[in-house]
Amino acid sequence: MVVGDFAEEKDVIVIGGGPGGYHAAIRAAQLGREVTLIESKDVGGACLNESCVPSKVYTEAASQLKAMKKAPQYGLDAVLPERVDFSQLQEKKHQVVNGSAKGVHDLLKNYQIEVVEGSASFLSSTQLGVEKNDAFEKFKFENAVIATGSSRYWPGEGKMSTNRQLCGSEIYQLHEIPGELLIVGSDYISLEVAHAFHALGTNVTLCIEEKNPLAFDTAVNKELLRLLKKEKIKVHTEVTIQHVNETDTSIVVDFQSKKGAEQWEGACFYRPGMPRPRTDTLHLEAAGIEVDEQGFIPINQAVQTNQSHIFAVGDVTSSPKLAAIALKQGKVAGEVIGGMKSEWDPFAYPVISRTFQPVASAGLTKEEALQEGYAVKESTFPMTGNGYAAIAGEKEGLVKVVSEAETGVLLGFHSIGPGAVEMISAAVQVLEMGGRVEDAAYPYYPHPSFNEAWMEAVEGLEEKAIHLR
Amino acid sequence: MVVGDFAEEKDVIVIGGGPGGYHAAIRAAQLGREVTLIESKDVGGACLNESCVPSKVYTEAASQLKAMKKAPQYGLDAVLPERVDFSQLQEKKHQVVNGSAKGVHDLLKNYQIEVVEGSASFLSSTQLGVEKNDAFEKFKFENAVIATGSSRYWPGEGKMSTNRQLCGSEIYQLHEIPGELLIVGSDYISLEVAHAFHALGTNVTLCIEEKNPLAFDTAVNKELLRLLKKEKIKVHTEVTIQHVNETDTSIVVDFQSKKGAEQWEGACFYRPGMPRPRTDTLHLEAAGIEVDEQGFIPINQAVQTNQSHIFAVGDVTSSPKLAAIALKQGKVAGEVIGGMKSEWDPFAYPVISRTFQPVASAGLTKEEALQEGYAVKESTFPMTGNGYAAIAGEKEGLVKVVSEAETGVLLGFHSIGPGAVEMISAAVQVLEMGGRVEDAAYPYYPHPSFNEAWMEAVEGLEEKAIHLR
């Protein structure tokens, strides 16, 4: 290894080119700072290259297949495919990932952001080194942004390194469709995996662990379980995994469920896994940067670490692990570095799962609101009561709204059904401004449209929904 | 005709069971009033039975067909139908219309609203009569709501009564698919007709009149024209119709366009027509109710006519002709009658067209804002820059935002593209609260999602969109 004698002077160094990192880099550049981005692998990060985007391409295919099944009602007599052509779907995934990565590269270039390939490690609170193959370069910086993200692991005894036991984004790297898939998970990722592989023709079984029940509001969970049943996906609840045994030809999982002892045998076993910060090679201690018990970096509202000129954004921090939060924090980092006052706040962020019907949720569930000491009201409007749902043949789903009983301040929106992802933004707006029932009920909603289900869920809080009785 | 001797006493009488009427009836009933609804034809009104809903069933089929064409990219090798099976589509339309009408009937029954079939006419400001066949009943009322809607007509020389010259909702009553269709119109209805019949296999030609250019924002109009061209629909602009000649086998239309004199020959000719209030048999003068020059009923913010105990809602009033406004006014009528303070305001209502890509617009266009004396900024974000658009293979469209230059107050949102109808509600929220750039840019948006195009359009107003350069 060749170690350079002197440190090259840089202005702002961003470590990691995922959503958090490239948003930080571009926003700082927009505000006149000179930015160097260090990336050891691919810009776009895990979100673009491994997880969010590949998952969404798969679920998009699954949703298109589902939509096609209603087409004959409308006089569209297509001969539907039995299942998805996997190699073509993978080709589409590559096109989307590569196209988006090129887009990020072009943006970085247009903003004159220098991209350095290699692996970064701090040498002090003002210097870091970048290693690539046998070379090692030293940089001095005014500000740095740590945006190295997280990886996923299986807690406990860990896992064998096989193609049958999969974790996190590994499921999207498979080159063959597994005949059977056991999913042990109840979060938005697991539900997308279930939707995608069910459409691919895999025989999917979903296990919901005792310690991790379904992740959404109770009404949404109930509707989700109904849809899973309708799709003939076997669901086990209150599961505790007891033993996993892998052979050359299959994997056998013994578990305890609500109904007693069960055994499953099949091709692949999937668990979303736990996030672990990607900080192994960063030498955070050399810069004096503190981490929490799990190794994540605590940050303040200006996304500063305990070293106030060094920032951290996204999954590497103690914040909720969502790309939407990472890129928000990235913008805040860029703005603060650029001399603006800017803050983030873990409030009213949307949680999305593009599963059998899309799920979108923001704010508090009823149970969370009760735990926080609120006296609450709730109102649920089913898509069966929505005029456009009848037109579109999409009557699955519901919208549930939670408010503070006395003041009418809205606390949470929870939905599953057509258009939920797009419509959550109106809910986030209302939550963000501390809106009340009248703020959400007063504006015009297009007619006929799915949006009216949201309006009527809110109106239901004051017993004035028109299409509910 | 048998005229009763005495007038039966009623509490609240609503005339007309369309969206405005049944919303008024139910809201008044929710607030404890006894309501009688008089309907001469079908509850649900023109919107449900003749125009909005049938049109949306047709455009839904057209959009499904369009979506199916991208499916092979995702490995979904469906054999697509060449065109829509029209009798099956009509069957679906009947199912949706009948199902929705039954839903309205059930609601009225559940709210113990009496439904009287017949044609109403005022006898005085406190009495009206209802005629049905040879019977005539007299009712005395405390409050009345006029919700009789409008019909469409062709201005000028009028039209011949034929199956080749169609107006308003008549197009959705056709039992055969026309081989060729000339549409002279540029509003949201005409664009839905173009989308629907193009998918049905009709050879569609669209004429945009000189005096009525495309109805949306300039950027949306430009994208619309691009999509029409892409679909190989012939578009003539700056058109003046000169002569229409109908024979037994076809219709010939001579017109002047931007390019000179043109002649079109084909099966059917469609114009949306002008709205005319349905007040012919109401004898408004007997109740002393004033009308404007076109015969529409002026109302105040509490939807009261000049006779303050008589209300009017929807298309029969001087307000913009949109179902979303009618049903809002209906709720206001019900609330005021029920003793609440309630108002409507023709501000920030969404205008929707479910055409080749959905169009959704609310607030002022740049041109309107300039006319109103604002110094404005504008920002346009194309769907080609949106990550989810790449995933979904839906890169057509854009979002344009208009703000007041100095204050950053948002004045208008104009969009065409996937999810536009669902996403307009967030824009309406922002406009309704008089929000500024930071109010719309600060909240979290799901990632990756179409919603981010909205966020970036807003960020573009301050040159801080990440994916735009």
Interface residues (C-beta under 8 A of the other chain):
Chain A: P19 Y22 H23 I26 R27 Q30 C47 C52 V53 K56 V57 E60 A61 Q64 L65 A67 M68 K70 A71 P72 Q73 Y74 G75 L76 D77 A78 V79 L80 P81 V84 D85 F86 S87 Q88 L89 K92 V96 G99 S100 G103 L107 N110 Y111 L322 A323 A324 I325 L327 K328 K331 A348 Y349 P350 I352 A360 A362 G385 G387 Y388 A390 I391 A392 G393 G419 V421 E422 M423 I424 S425 A426 V428 Q429 V430 E432 M433 G435 D439 A440 Y442 P443 Y444 Y445 P446 H447 P448 S449 F450 N451 W454 E463 K464 I466 H467 R469
Chain B: P19 Y22 H23 I26 R27 Q30 C47 C52 V53 K56 V57 E60 A61 Q64 L65 A67 M68 K70 A71 P72 Q73 Y74 G75 L76 D77 A78 V79 L80 P81 V84 D85 F86 S87 Q88 L89 K92 V96 G99 S100 G103 L107 N110 Y111 L322 A323 A324 I325 L327 K328 K331 A348 Y349 P350 I352 A360 A362 G385 G387 Y388 A390 I391 A392 G393 G419 V421 E422 M423 I424 S425 A426 V428 Q429 V430 E432 M433 G435 D439 A440 Y442 P443 Y444 Y445 P446 H447 P448 S449 F450 N451 W454 E463 K464 I466 H467 R469
